[in-house]
Amino acid sequence: MWRSPSRLILRNNGCRSIISRAFISIETSHPPTIYALSTKYAKSAIGVIRITGSQSSYIYKQLTKSTKDPKAKLTSVRKLYSPDTNVSLDEALTIFFKSPRTYTGEDLLELHLHGGTAIIKSVLKAIGNLHDVNNDIHIRYAENGEFSKRAFINGRFDLTEIEGIRDMIDAETESQRIASLSSLTGQNRSHFLKWREDIVNNVALLTTLIDFGEDHDIEEVEQLFSTVSENIDKLQTEVQDYLRKVKSSEILLKGIRLGLIGPPNAGKSSLLNILANKDAAIVSEIAGTTRDIIDVPIDISGYKVIVGDTAGIRAMSTATDVIEEEGIRRAKDYSLSSDIVVIVRPVNLFEKDESDLVKHINKLKELNKTIIVVLNKEDLRDPTLSKEELIRAHSEMLDIPVENFQLVSCSTGNGIPELNNELINLFKMLSLSDSADPIVISSRAQDILEKDVLNGFEQFHYWRDQEDVVLASESLKQSVEGIGKITGDSVGIEEILGVVFSSFCIGK
């Protein structure tokens, strides 16, 4: 019955394109009313069903047996009945929102039910049974992300804001929540709209050369071209800086990879358990207990951190068997892919040959890895040596600055708060969130910024050097179209909608 919308109709009001969708039906000019369970389908205190579309008021009246339309933004406790059998289904809290000032831009009804699965199932069935093609009543269950898709179609949000909503829902930690706000609150969109406006203004300057070039002398043409070049250089720097901040902030969503390495029986597993605040790894006095990588996702002061406990690193010639040898190889590989490498070693370890570990540390330094050394078992340290002397001795042995050292005891807890503070400072440095809130945009938007927007700038400079005004102008138009693809204010974005909304949950 329903066909996919064939095109987007755009009207540019100078700031934002107003987007509407041509919904086509053999029977009706309205899109179907959709409904979905927005809470988890499981026994709980409440279950919320959302309904949006032109038949929302009709559904309300059919379920409540009311003869009057629901009042907007007024909560009401109503008994719900099956329209087919008149059997009572539940007593629910109902809230009706009138278009266009709703999440979707359409009439929207919420039913807050008691959270029994049988109740939820019966109400969902009753709503679905109201579908009646013969009477031009089109009602169906929503697809993934369809509520948000309608919000976009009806101009309530642009694509960056929609993606911010998805990131907010997926946020597991405080830093992820803050990062998602940059899109959700429209901060990213304001950047894109400003860049788009600036590029359009520069295209307009080039257009004067194309349309009225004969009216300008060579010196005026060169001056105008130089002005546009300077403007584009500035924009290019802004976009590149923005992308660098985004890529640094992206680590907050994926999780900061923190690898624990060091000699056997140094206390790596004990430190992992303290950071995770649970027994995530087996701890034993026997050296070499950990034989493989143990990845544990934890929340450290609002940062998602993937802590990897690894096998103890020692010379292959001293390994007990081939399994330990493989564990050592994996430990080294894991540290090479970590964002932060924490080297854990006993505070009194001096006499053993650690050339293999030192060699690996040198490789980490060559790759500019962020390294911190944790001297564990502080409670057992040689009392004849001060803390400063111990750290200095280890610093000289490993050729790592003394400021990268932390002295702790996993047994007593001494030094753990200081270690936590140091790790948090490193998290802020890696994500560039120490001076400003993190910024997150989708990989889709990042790809467009690099391949369309920045590439358009590069092409502009090439054709500017060739003194080809027409192709230089067309290159900037590519950048404008790129920003339009990011925000959704562009013709030809149908192919990206599926990517944007496919990861949404039903009812959102």
RANOR-V902459 format. One record per residue. RES is the residue in one small letter. PHI is phi as a letter, one per 20 degrees, with the letter a starting at -180 (999 if undefined). OMEGA is omega in radians with two decimals (999 if undefined). Layout:
((RES;PHI;OMEGA) (RES;PHI;OMEGA))
This chain:
((m;999;-3.08) (w;e;3.07) (r;d;3.08) (s;f;3.09) (p;g;-3.01) (s;e;-3.09) (r;a;3.05) (l;d;3.10) (i;d;-3.04) (l;d;2.97) (r;c;-3.08) (n;e;3.12) (n;e;3.10) (g;n;-3.12) (c;c;-3.07) (r;b;3.06) (s;e;3.10) (i;e;-2.97) (i;d;3.04) (s;c;-3.05) (r;c;3.11) (a;e;3.08) (f;e;-3.05) (i;d;3.09) (s;b;3.08) (i;f;-2.99) (e;e;-2.94) (t;b;3.11) (s;e;-3.11) (h;d;3.01) (p;f;-3.12) (p;f;2.99) (t;f;-3.09) (i;d;3.14) (y;b;3.14) (a;a;2.98) (l;f;-3.07) (s;e;3.05) (t;d;-3.08) (k;f;3.11) (y;e;-3.12) (a;a;3.13) (k;f;-3.10) (s;b;-3.12) (a;f;3.14) (i;c;2.99) (g;c;-3.07) (v;d;3.05) (i;d;3.12) (r;d;3.14) (i;c;3.10) (t;b;3.14) (g;p;-3.04) (s;f;-3.12) (q;e;-3.11) (s;f;3.13) (s;f;3.11) (y;f;3.13) (i;f;3.12) (y;g;-3.08) (k;f;3.13) (q;f;-3.11) (l;f;-3.08) (t;e;-3.07) (k;m;3.09) (s;e;3.09) (t;e;-3.11) (k;d;3.06) (d;f;3.11) (p;f;3.09) (k;e;-3.08) (a;f;3.05) (k;l;3.12) (l;c;3.13) (t;f;-3.11) (s;b;3.07) (v;e;-3.07) (r;c;3.00) (k;f;3.13) (l;d;-3.10) (y;c;3.00) (s;f;-3.14) (p;f;-3.10) (d;e;-3.00) (t;d;-3.07) (n;m;3.10) (v;f;3.11) (s;f;-3.11) (l;d;-3.10) (d;a;2.96) (e;d;-2.94) (a;c;3.00) (l;e;-3.12) (t;d;3.09) (i;c;-3.13) (f;d;3.11) (f;c;-3.07) (k;e;3.08) (s;f;0.10) (p;e;-3.05) (r;e;3.08) (t;c;-3.14) (y;g;-3.09) (t;e;-3.03) (g;n;3.11) (e;d;2.98) (d;g;-3.08) (l;c;-3.12) (l;c;3.06) (e;d;3.08) (l;d;3.13) (h;e;-3.04) (l;e;2.86) (h;f;-2.89) (g;e;3.06) (g;f;-3.08) (t;f;3.13) (a;f;3.12) (i;f;-3.13) (i;g;-3.11) (k;f;-3.09) (s;f;-3.14) (v;f;3.09) (l;g;3.12) (k;f;-3.14) (a;f;3.12) (i;f;3.14) (g;f;-3.12) (n;f;3.13) (l;f;3.07) (h;f;-3.07) (d;b;-3.08) (v;f;-3.08) (n;f;-3.14) (n;d;3.08) (d;l;3.10) (i;d;-3.06) (h;d;-3.10) (i;c;3.10) (r;b;3.11) (y;f;-3.06) (a;f;3.01) (e;e;3.12) (n;g;3.05) (g;m;-3.01) (e;f;3.07) (f;f;3.13) (s;f;3.10) (k;f;3.11) (r;f;3.07) (a;f;3.09) (f;f;-3.11) (i;g;-3.09) (n;e;3.04) (g;m;3.12) (r;f;3.12) (f;b;2.96) (d;e;-3.03) (l;f;3.14) (t;f;3.11) (e;f;3.09) (i;f;3.12) (e;f;3.06) (g;f;3.08) (i;f;3.13) (r;f;3.13) (d;f;3.12) (m;f;3.12) (i;f;-3.09) (d;e;-3.05) (a;f;3.13) (e;d;-3.08) (t;c;-3.11) (e;f;-3.14) (s;f;3.09) (q;f;3.12) (r;f;-3.14) (i;f;-3.13) (a;f;-3.10) (s;f;-3.13) (l;f;-3.11) (s;f;3.08) (s;e;-3.05) (l;g;-3.09) (t;e;3.08) (g;n;-3.14) (q;f;3.11) (n;f;-3.12) (r;g;-3.14) (s;f;3.06) (h;f;-3.06) (f;f;-3.13) (l;f;3.10) (k;f;3.13) (w;f;-3.12) (r;f;3.13) (e;f;3.14) (d;f;3.14) (i;f;3.13) (v;g;3.12) (n;f;3.13) (n;f;3.03) (v;f;3.13) (a;f;3.10) (l;f;3.12) (l;f;3.14) (t;f;3.10) (t;f;3.09) (l;f;-3.12) (i;f;-3.05) (d;e;-3.04) (f;c;-3.08) (g;g;-3.10) (e;f;-3.12) (d;e;-3.12) (h;d;3.02) (d;e;-3.05) (i;g;-3.11) (e;f;3.13) (e;f;3.11) (v;f;-3.13) (e;f;3.14) (q;f;3.14) (l;f;3.11) (f;f;3.13) (s;f;3.12) (t;f;3.12) (v;f;3.13) (s;g;3.12) (e;f;3.13) (n;f;-3.12) (i;f;3.07) (d;g;3.14) (k;f;3.12) (l;f;-3.13) (q;f;3.11) (t;f;3.13) (e;f;-3.12) (v;f;3.13) (q;f;3.09) (d;f;3.12) (y;f;3.14) (l;f;3.10) (r;f;3.11) (k;f;3.13) (v;f;-3.10) (k;f;3.07) (s;f;-3.13) (s;f;-3.10) (e;f;3.13) (i;f;-3.14) (l;f;-3.13) (l;f;-3.12) (k;f;-3.07) (g;o;3.12) (i;f;-3.12) (r;e;-3.10) (l;d;-3.11) (g;e;3.08) (l;e;3.09) (i;c;3.13) (g;q;-3.14) (p;f;3.10) (p;f;3.06) (n;m;3.12) (a;e;-3.12) (g;o;-3.14) (k;f;-3.14) (s;f;3.10) (s;f;3.13) (l;f;3.08) (l;g;-3.13) (n;f;3.12) (i;f;3.14) (l;f;-3.13) (a;e;-3.11) (n;l;3.08) (k;a;3.10) (d;e;-3.10) (a;e;-3.12) (a;c;3.12) (i;f;3.12) (v;d;-3.12) (s;b;3.05) (e;f;-3.11) (i;f;3.14) (a;f;3.08) (g;n;3.12) (t;f;3.14) (t;e;-3.10) (r;d;-3.11) (d;c;-3.13) (i;f;3.03) (i;d;3.13) (d;e;-3.14) (v;c;3.07) (p;f;-3.13) (i;c;3.11) (d;d;3.10) (i;d;3.13) (s;l;3.07) (g;n;3.11) (y;d;3.04) (k;f;-3.08) (v;c;3.05) (i;d;-3.09) (v;e;3.13) (g;d;3.05) (d;e;-3.03) (t;c;3.08) (a;f;3.11) (g;f;-3.12) (i;e;3.01) (r;b;-3.09) (a;g;-3.13) (m;g;-3.10) (s;f;-3.13) (t;e;3.13) (a;f;-3.05) (t;f;-3.11) (d;b;-3.10) (v;f;3.13) (i;f;3.11) (e;f;3.10) (e;g;3.12) (e;f;3.10) (g;f;3.12) (i;f;3.12) (r;f;-3.14) (r;f;3.12) (a;f;3.14) (k;f;3.14) (d;f;-3.12) (y;f;-3.12) (s;f;-3.14) (l;f;3.13) (s;d;-3.12) (s;e;3.06) (d;f;3.09) (i;c;3.09) (v;d;3.10) (v;d;3.11) (i;e;-3.12) (v;d;3.13) (r;b;3.10) (p;f;-3.05) (v;f;-3.08) (n;e;-3.09) (l;e;3.11) (f;c;-2.92) (e;e;-3.05) (k;f;3.07) (d;f;-3.12) (e;d;-3.10) (s;g;-3.13) (d;f;3.13) (l;f;3.13) (v;f;3.11) (k;f;3.13) (h;f;3.10) (i;f;3.10) (n;f;3.10) (k;f;3.10) (l;f;3.14) (k;f;3.09) (e;f;3.13) (l;e;3.13) (n;l;3.09) (k;f;3.05) (t;f;-3.03) (i;d;3.00) (i;c;-3.11) (v;d;3.11) (v;d;3.06) (l;e;-3.04) (n;e;3.12) (k;m;3.14) (e;f;-3.13) (d;f;3.14) (l;d;-3.05) (r;f;3.12) (d;f;-3.08) (p;f;-3.14) (t;e;3.13) (l;d;3.08) (s;f;3.10) (k;g;-3.13) (e;f;-3.14) (e;f;3.12) (l;f;-3.13) (i;f;-3.13) (r;f;3.14) (a;f;3.12) (h;f;3.13) (s;f;3.13) (e;f;-3.12) (m;f;-3.07) (l;e;-3.08) (d;l;3.10) (i;c;-3.10) (p;g;-3.09) (v;f;-3.12) (e;f;3.11) (n;e;-3.05) (f;d;3.03) (q;c;-3.13) (l;d;-3.07) (v;c;2.97) (s;c;3.11) (c;f;3.13) (s;f;-3.07) (t;e;-3.10) (g;n;3.12) (n;f;3.08) (g;n;-3.12) (i;f;3.09) (p;g;3.12) (e;f;3.09) (l;f;3.11) (n;g;3.14) (n;f;3.13) (e;f;3.12) (l;f;3.13) (i;f;3.09) (n;f;3.11) (l;f;3.10) (f;f;3.13) (k;f;-3.13) (m;f;-3.11) (l;f;-3.09) (s;e;-3.10) (l;l;-3.14) (s;d;3.14) (d;f;-3.11) (s;d;-3.12) (a;b;3.11) (d;f;3.13) (p;f;3.13) (i;c;3.12) (v;c;2.96) (i;c;-3.07) (s;f;3.07) (s;f;3.06) (r;g;-3.12) (a;f;3.10) (q;f;-3.12) (d;f;3.14) (i;f;3.11) (l;g;-3.09) (e;f;-2.98) (k;e;-3.13) (d;d;-3.03) (v;f;-3.12) (l;f;3.08) (n;f;3.06) (g;f;3.08) (f;f;3.14) (e;f;3.12) (q;f;3.08) (f;g;-3.12) (h;f;3.14) (y;f;-3.09) (w;f;3.04) (r;f;3.10) (d;f;3.09) (q;e;-3.13) (e;l;3.09) (d;d;-3.06) (v;f;-3.07) (v;f;-3.12) (l;f;3.05) (a;f;3.11) (s;f;3.13) (e;f;3.12) (s;f;3.11) (l;f;3.08) (k;f;3.05) (q;f;3.11) (s;f;3.11) (v;f;3.14) (e;f;3.11) (g;f;3.12) (i;f;3.09) (g;f;3.09) (k;f;-3.12) (i;f;-3.07) (t;e;-3.08) (g;n;-3.14) (d;e;-3.05) (s;b;3.00) (v;f;3.05) (g;n;3.13) (i;d;-3.10) (e;g;-3.07) (e;f;-3.12) (i;e;-3.09) (l;f;-3.14) (g;f;3.12) (v;f;-3.07) (v;f;-2.97) (f;e;-3.03) (s;f;-3.10) (s;e;3.10) (f;f;3.05) (c;e;3.09) (i;f;3.08) (g;n;3.11) (k;c;999))
